[in-house]
Amino acid sequence: MKPLLFLLFIPFCSFAQTWVISGRVVENSQTPIPFASVYVNNTSIVTTADDKGHYSLSIPSRFRKVELAASFIGYKSAKTIIERESGKNRTCNFQLISSNVLSEVRVRGKMDKEWKKRWQIFANGLKGESPFTKNCLILNPEAVRLSYDNVRKQVIATATEPIILQNSALGFKIMFHMDSFESDGEKTFFAGNKFFQEIPPEDEKIQKRQQRNRELAYRNSFRNFLVSLTQNQTKENGFELYTARRVSEVFLHRILLSQEILDGNFKEISAQDICFWNPETEQYILHSDRMLFIFALQRFDAKSLFVDRPYKYSRLLLPNRYLSFNENGWISAPNGMVMDDFWGQEGFANLLPNDYIPADAPPVDSLVTLRPIALKSQALPINFAAQRIQLSLRESMMAATVAQGVGYQRKESLKVEERPTLVNLDYEVKIKERDNTGTVFDLLRRIPGLKVTFNGSDYSIAFLGNNTNLDGSGDSTPALDIDGQFSDDSAFVMEALHSLTVRQIKKIGVVKYGNGTAYGARGAKGIIVIQTVK
């Protein structure tokens, strides 16, 4: 792919602290709507109007353009784009229209099986697949109305009030004003406005755990990927990018990415190949006429389709060839973007407010945003109207698929056989059904001689009697053998253990240091051996 642009970057710094939007929320007759919620969509920046409908909302200076929304039960939500003006506060008045939706009361003596199936599809589609899914609860299920479209084979959901989700793993309560929801159990489409409220932690231990979970959720998120593009820091932030042929192939067996590259099916690319700055709209443009494969190198996946890339990956398709977003990773024009696999499986359980700032981010006053100033002009029809992002949930690459006119054909490809590690375990944990509510670290705690400690922010693991870290210069973390793939890198080992759930594990045990002759010196600190469910 030829370089589209020549990029020259200069630093841009912001010194102001906040800017203010104020106004009034009324209905058609200009009667005030007291206590209406006014918020920057998808953030924790929210306020409540007073008894006369007046509101005032402070916006952090790092956000130059925001989507402001107003909502109240019984009215259709309204939203608009507001841009910051130098030295000026902004005024925005909302006029909400009654939705004329009355809360339907249904008395059920017993939930029927069909309703339970529909609810499971709805809950799974909304919350997604994540290590935090079990910690994400829908607090007002009575507000949800479910029906079934027999023609399209889809569950349709509406709501009589905002859906309230509480995520104790991340420490947020989400108020979701749902406009639409459709799901067949594999593909899910939903749209609406939402804001976040932080849940005060009960103690310091819970607070540290939530902070760590937030950092994990952000590190591997699509938003962090977009921010990494703007900074040309995708590799440094743990992302690896490839383009695939427009007419790609669906594989029946696990494959080698290196072989696909040699065959010309995949090509590694950089941020500058697919991202540029549009000075006319002051937006970043992500563009590609081919499917993008993005590997999250910090999320280990023993079952990855790619044998030589055992990491979570996402497929990104841009049917209209581009999407636009700002320096904070906020999407302004999705243009029908389709996400599959890792990011396509995520939902509210892994969702952070757009104003979340990771702990290692620079302070606002010293924030440097890389801005390209020497660019070729490209006439792109930027449309800031709201468009839904299609999330294709749990759509397997192992079956033929048609998406947005792009066809995938089955192909017999290279089959890689993995030989199991020939090693006798010194101790094996017997996994029971009740263990599925716990973590991998709970299983490891049951192994005699293995010390598992939580220090308030993360775990440490070491065999008792292992003296490699007595002088403070070493690392006593055992090595990891997972489905025959071995690593003695402690950071990788811990990330892999965090990414696994108990349900994914068929067998777990250890080989103590000194007994791992099959591993040589690399097994001197002991080895955790895991076999996953096939």
C-alpha positions in Angstrom: 0.0 0.0 0.0 1.5 3.4 -1.0 1.8 6.0 1.6 -1.2 8.4 1.3 0.2 11.3 3.2 3.3 13.0 4.5 2.9 13.6 8.2 4.5 16.4 10.1 3.6 16.7 13.8 3.7 19.6 16.2 2.8 19.5 19.9 -0.5 21.1 21.0 -1.0 22.0 24.6 -4.0 23.0 26.5 -3.9 25.2 29.6 -7.5 26.1 30.4 -9.1 23.8 33.0 -12.8 23.8 32.0 -15.5 25.4 29.9 -19.1 25.6 30.8 -22.4 24.8 29.0 -25.6 26.1 30.5 -29.2 26.3 29.5 -32.7 25.1 30.2 -34.7 21.9 29.6 -38.4 22.4 28.7 -41.3 20.6 27.0 -43.3 21.7 24.0 -45.3 24.3 26.0 -42.1 25.8 27.3 -43.0 24.3 30.7 -39.7 23.4 32.5 -38.8 19.8 33.1 -37.4 19.8 36.6 -34.6 17.4 37.5 -33.9 16.3 33.9 -30.5 14.7 33.3 -28.1 16.6 31.1 -24.9 14.9 30.2 -22.1 14.5 27.7 -23.1 11.2 26.0 -21.0 8.1 27.0 -19.2 9.9 29.9 -19.5 10.5 33.6 -19.9 14.3 32.9 -23.5 14.7 34.1 -25.7 17.1 36.0 -29.4 17.5 37.0 -31.6 20.5 36.1 -33.1 22.4 39.0 -36.8 22.7 39.7 -37.1 25.4 36.9 -35.3 23.3 34.3 -32.0 25.3 34.5 -28.7 23.5 34.4 -25.0 24.2 34.2 -22.3 21.7 33.2 -18.5 22.0 33.4 -16.6 20.4 30.6 -12.8 19.5 30.9 -10.8 21.5 28.5 -9.3 18.5 26.8 -12.7 17.9 25.2 -13.1 20.5 22.4 -16.3 19.1 21.0 -18.9 17.1 22.9 -22.3 15.4 22.2 -24.6 16.9 24.8 -27.8 15.0 25.7 -30.8 15.6 27.8 -33.2 12.9 29.1 -36.1 12.4 31.4 -38.6 9.5 32.0 -41.6 9.8 29.7 -39.8 12.0 27.1 -37.7 11.2 24.0 -34.0 12.0 24.6 -32.5 14.9 22.7 -28.8 15.6 21.8 -26.7 18.0 19.9 -23.0 18.7 19.1 -21.4 21.6 21.0 -18.0 23.0 20.2 -15.8 25.0 22.6 -15.2 28.6 21.7 -12.1 30.3 23.0 -12.8 32.4 26.0 -16.5 31.8 25.8 -19.0 29.6 27.6 -21.8 28.1 25.6 -25.6 28.0 25.9 -27.8 25.1 24.9 -31.5 24.8 25.5 -33.4 21.5 25.1 -37.0 21.0 24.2 -38.1 17.4 24.9 -41.0 15.7 23.3 -43.3 13.3 25.2 -42.8 9.7 24.2 -46.3 8.8 25.1 -45.1 5.5 26.4 -47.0 4.2 29.5 -45.3 1.6 31.7 -47.0 -1.7 30.9 -47.7 -3.8 34.0 -47.7 -7.5 33.5 -48.3 -10.0 36.2 -46.5 -13.3 35.8 -47.1 -16.2 38.1 -44.2 -18.0 36.6 -41.7 -16.9 33.9 -42.2 -19.1 30.9 -39.2 -20.8 29.2 -39.5 -18.7 26.0 -39.3 -15.4 28.0 -36.2 -16.7 29.8 -34.6 -17.5 26.5 -35.3 -14.1 25.2 -34.0 -12.5 28.4 -30.8 -14.4 28.2 -30.2 -13.3 24.6 -31.0 -9.7 25.6 -28.7 -9.7 28.7 -25.9 -11.5 26.9 -26.1 -9.1 24.0 -26.2 -6.0 26.2 -23.4 -7.0 28.6 -21.2 -8.9 26.2 -18.4 -11.4 27.0 -15.8 -10.2 29.5 -14.1 -11.3 32.7 -16.4 -8.6 34.3 -19.7 -9.9 32.9 -20.6 -11.7 36.1 -20.1 -8.4 38.0 -22.4 -6.5 35.7 -26.1 -6.6 36.8 -29.3 -5.1 35.3 -31.0 -3.5 38.3 -34.4 -2.9 36.8 -35.3 -5.8 34.5 -39.0 -4.9 35.0 -38.4 -1.9 32.7 -37.5 -4.1 29.7 -40.2 -5.4 27.2 -39.2 -8.3 25.0 -40.8 -9.6 21.8 -39.7 -12.0 19.1 -39.7 -11.4 15.3 -40.5 -14.8 13.8 -39.5 -13.6 10.3 -36.0 -12.2 11.2 -35.6 -14.6 14.1 -34.6 -11.8 16.4 -35.4 -10.7 19.9 -36.6 -7.1 20.0 -36.3 -5.1 23.2 -37.8 -1.8 24.3 -37.7 -0.1 27.7 -40.2 2.0 29.7 -37.4 3.9 31.5 -33.6 4.1 31.4 -32.0 0.7 31.9 -29.7 0.8 35.0 -26.6 -1.4 34.9 -24.3 -1.7 37.9 -20.7 -2.9 37.3 -19.1 -3.6 40.6 -15.8 -4.8 38.9 -15.3 -1.3 37.4 -17.1 0.7 40.0 -19.7 2.4 37.7 -23.5 2.6 37.4 -24.7 3.1 33.8 -27.9 4.8 32.9 -28.8 3.6 29.4 -31.6 5.4 27.6 -32.2 2.7 25.0 -33.6 3.6 21.6 -33.5 0.2 20.0 -32.2 -3.4 20.5 -32.2 -6.3 18.2 -30.4 -9.7 18.5 -30.5 -13.2 17.1 -28.1 -14.4 19.8 -25.1 -14.1 17.4 -25.3 -10.6 16.1 -26.5 -7.7 18.3 -27.5 -4.2 17.3 -28.4 -1.5 19.9 -28.5 2.2 20.1 -29.2 4.9 22.7 -27.6 7.5 25.0 -25.9 6.8 28.3 -24.1 8.3 31.2 -22.0 6.9 34.0 -22.1 7.4 37.8 -19.1 6.3 39.9 -20.0 4.0 42.8 -18.1 5.0 45.9 -15.9 2.0 46.9 -16.6 0.5 50.3 -12.9 0.3 51.3 -9.4 0.9 49.9 -9.0 -2.7 48.9 -12.0 -2.6 46.6 -10.9 0.8 45.3 -7.5 -0.5 44.2 -9.1 -3.6 42.6 -11.5 -1.4 40.6 -8.7 0.9 39.5 -6.7 -2.1 38.3 -9.8 -3.5 36.5 -10.4 -0.1 34.8 -6.8 0.0 33.6 -7.1 -3.5 32.2 -10.4 -2.7 30.4 -8.9 0.5 28.9 -5.6 -1.0 27.9 -7.1 -3.5 25.4 -10.1 -1.3 24.4 -11.0 0.0 20.9 -10.8 3.5 22.3 -7.2 3.0 23.4 -6.4 1.6 19.9 -7.8 4.8 18.3 -5.9 7.0 20.7 -2.8 5.0 19.9 -3.3 5.6 16.2 -3.3 9.4 16.7 0.0 9.1 18.6 1.5 6.6 16.2 2.1 4.4 19.2 0.2 1.2 18.3 3.2 -1.1 18.8 4.2 0.6 22.0 0.6 0.2 23.4 0.4 -3.5 22.5 -1.4 -3.5 19.2 -0.3 -5.2 16.0 -2.1 -4.3 12.7 -2.6 -6.2 9.5 -4.8 -5.9 6.4 -6.4 -8.9 4.8 -7.6 -9.4 1.3 -11.1 -8.1 0.6 -12.2 -11.6 -0.4 -10.7 -13.4 2.6 -10.9 -17.0 3.6 -12.4 -18.8 6.6 -10.2 -21.5 7.9 -11.3 -24.9 9.2 -8.1 -25.4 11.2 -5.6 -23.3 13.1 -3.1 -21.5 10.9 0.2 -19.7 10.9 0.0 -16.0 10.4 3.6 -16.0 9.1 2.5 -18.4 6.3 -0.5 -16.2 5.4 1.9 -13.2 5.1 4.1 -15.2 2.8 1.1 -16.2 0.7 0.1 -12.6 0.4 -3.2 -12.9 2.3 -2.0 -10.7 5.2 0.1 -7.6 5.3 1.5 -5.9 8.4 0.8 -2.1 8.4 1.5 0.9 10.6 -0.7 3.7 12.0 0.3 6.0 9.2 -0.9 3.6 6.6 -4.5 3.9 7.8 -4.9 7.0 9.8 -4.6 10.7 9.0 -5.7 14.1 10.3 -8.4 16.1 8.5 -7.8 19.8 9.2 -11.2 20.9 7.7 -13.2 18.9 10.3 -10.5 18.7 12.9 -11.0 14.9 13.1 -8.9 11.9 12.6 -9.8 9.5 9.8 -9.3 5.8 10.0 -9.6 4.4 6.4 -9.2 1.1 4.7 -10.7 -0.7 1.8 -9.6 -4.0 3.2 -10.5 -5.8 6.4 -8.3 -4.9 9.3 -7.0 -7.5 11.8 -5.8 -6.0 15.1 -4.0 -8.2 17.6 -4.1 -7.2 21.3 -0.6 -8.4 22.3 -1.4 -8.0 26.0 -4.3 -10.4 25.9 -3.1 -14.0 25.7 -5.4 -16.5 24.0 -4.4 -20.2 23.9 -7.2 -20.9 21.4 -6.3 -18.1 18.9 -6.9 -19.1 15.3 -3.3 -18.1 14.6 -0.8 -20.6 16.2 2.1 -18.1 16.1 0.0 -15.2 17.4 -1.6 -16.6 20.6 -3.4 -13.4 21.4 -7.0 -12.0 21.2 -7.7 -10.4 17.8 -10.4 -8.2 16.3 -11.6 -7.9 12.8 -12.7 -4.4 11.6 -14.6 -3.8 8.4 -15.3 -0.3 7.1 -18.0 -0.8 4.4 -17.9 2.9 3.6 -14.1 2.9 3.7 -13.6 5.2 6.7 -14.7 6.4 10.1 -13.8 9.6 11.9 -12.9 10.2 15.5 -11.2 12.8 17.7 -7.9 12.7 19.7 -9.7 11.2 22.7 -10.9 8.2 20.8 -14.5 9.4 20.6 -16.1 8.2 17.3 -18.1 10.9 15.5 -19.0 9.0 12.4 -18.9 5.2 12.5 -20.2 4.9 8.9 -21.5 1.4 9.4 -18.3 0.1 11.0 -18.5 -3.7 11.8 -16.4 -5.2 14.6 -16.0 -8.9 15.1 -14.3 -11.3 17.5 -12.5 -9.7 20.6 -14.0 -6.2 20.4 -17.2 -7.5 18.8 -17.8 -9.6 21.9 -17.6 -6.8 24.4 -20.5 -4.9 25.8 -21.5 -2.9 28.8 -19.6 -5.2 31.2 -16.3 -3.9 29.8 -17.4 -0.3 29.1 -15.7 2.7 30.6 -16.9 6.3 30.3 -15.2 8.2 27.5 -13.8 10.7 30.0 -11.9 8.0 31.8 -8.1 8.8 31.9 -5.7 6.0 32.7 -3.3 6.5 35.6 -0.2 6.8 33.4 -1.7 9.5 31.1 0.0 12.9 31.2 -1.7 15.6 33.2 -4.0 17.9 31.3 -1.8 21.0 31.5 1.1 19.0 29.9 -1.0 17.0 27.5 0.6 16.8 24.1 -1.5 15.9 21.1 0.3 15.1 17.9 -1.3 17.1 15.1 -0.3 16.5 11.4 -0.2 19.9 9.6 1.2 18.9 6.2 -1.5 16.8 4.6 -2.9 16.2 1.2 -6.5 17.3 1.0 -9.1 14.6 0.8 -12.7 15.2 0.1 -14.4 13.0 2.6 -18.2 13.3 3.2 -18.0 13.7 6.9 -21.4 13.2 8.5 -21.8 13.8 12.2 -25.3 12.4 12.3 -25.7 9.6 14.8 -25.1 6.2 13.2 -25.2 2.8 14.9 -22.1 0.7 15.4 -22.8 -2.8 14.4 -21.4 -5.3 16.9 -21.3 -8.8 15.5 -21.2 -10.8 18.7 -19.8 -14.2 18.9 -19.6 -14.7 15.2 -17.2 -17.5 14.6 -14.5 -17.4 12.0 -14.9 -21.2 11.7 -18.1 -20.9 9.6 -18.7 -19.2 6.2 -20.0 -15.6 6.7 -21.3 -12.8 4.5 -20.9 -9.3 6.0 -21.7 -6.0 4.1 -21.3 -7.7 0.7 -17.9 -9.3 1.5 -17.9 -13.0 1.0 -15.9 -15.6 3.0 -15.2 -19.0 1.5 -14.3 -22.1 3.3 -10.8 -23.4 2.5 -8.8 -26.4 3.6 -5.7 -24.8 5.0 -2.6 -25.9 6.9 -3.4 -28.0 9.9 -1.0 -27.6 12.7 -0.8 -30.4 15.2 0.2 -29.6 18.7 1.9 -32.2 20.8 1.0 -32.2 24.5 3.8 -31.6 26.9 5.1 -34.8 28.3 5.4 -34.0 32.0 4.2 -35.4 35.2 2.4 -33.0 37.5 3.5 -32.8 41.2 0.1 -31.5 42.1 -3.2 -31.2 40.2 -6.2 -29.1 41.4 -9.6 -30.9 41.2 -12.0 -28.4 39.6 -15.6 -28.5 40.7 -18.7 -26.7 39.5 -18.7 -24.2 42.3 -15.1 -23.1 41.3 -16.6 -21.4 38.2 -17.6 -18.4 40.3 -14.0 -17.8 41.4 -10.8 -17.0 39.5 -7.7 -18.8 38.4 -5.9 -17.4 41.4 -8.4 -19.0 43.7 -7.5 -22.4 42.2 -3.8 -21.7 42.5 -4.2 -20.9 46.2 -5.2 -24.6 46.8 -1.8 -25.9 45.6 0.5 -26.8 48.6 3.7 -24.9 48.6 2.5 -22.2 46.2 2.1 -18.8 47.7 -0.5 -16.5 46.0 -0.7 -13.0 47.4 -2.9 -10.0 46.5 -1.1 -6.8 47.4 -4.1 -4.5 46.9 -3.5 -3.9 43.2 -2.2 -7.2 41.7 -1.3 -10.8 42.5 2.2 -12.2 43.1 2.9 -16.0 42.8 5.9 -17.9 44.1 6.8 -21.4 45.4 7.8 -21.4 49.1 11.5 -22.1 49.4 12.3 -20.5 46.0 15.2 -18.3 46.8 15.6 -16.6 43.5 14.2 -13.3 44.8 15.9 -13.1 48.2 18.2 -10.2 47.1 15.4 -8.3 45.5 17.0 -8.6 42.1 15.1 -11.6 40.7 11.5 -12.6 40.0 10.0 -15.7 41.6 7.0 -15.9 39.3 6.7 -19.5 38.0 6.8 -20.2 34.3 3.5 -21.1 32.5 2.8 -24.0 30.1 -0.7 -23.6 28.6 -1.7 -26.2 26.0 1.9 -26.9 25.3 2.9 -23.3 24.8 5.6 -22.3 27.3 6.6 -18.9 28.6 8.8 -17.9 31.5 8.2 -14.1 31.1 6.6 -13.1 34.3 4.5 -10.2 32.8 3.2 -12.5 30.1 2.4 -15.2 32.7 0.4 -12.9 34.9 -1.5 -11.4 32.0 -2.3 -14.9 30.7 -3.6 -16.0 34.1 -5.8 -12.8 34.4 -7.3 -13.5 30.9 -8.4 -17.0 31.7 -11.7 -17.9 33.4 -12.2 -21.1 35.4 -14.7 -22.4 32.8 -12.0 -22.3 30.2 -9.8 -24.7 32.2 -9.9 -28.4 31.9 -6.9 -29.2 34.0 -4.5 -27.2 36.1 -1.5 -28.2 38.2 2.1 -27.5 38.9 5.6 -28.9 38.3 7.7 -27.8 41.2 11.2 -26.3 40.7 13.9 -28.9 40.4 11.4 -31.4 38.9 10.9 -29.7 35.5 13.6 -31.5 33.6 11.5 -31.3 30.5 11.9 -27.5 30.6 15.5 -27.2 31.6 16.8 -24.1 33.4 13.7 -22.1 32.3 11.6 -24.2 34.7 13.8 -23.5 37.7 11.2 -21.4 39.5 8.5 -24.0 38.9 5.9 -24.3 36.2 2.1 -23.8 36.2 0.6 -26.2 33.7 -2.8 -25.5 32.3 -4.9 -27.5 29.7 -7.9 -25.6 28.4 -11.2 -26.9 27.3 -11.1 -27.8 23.6 
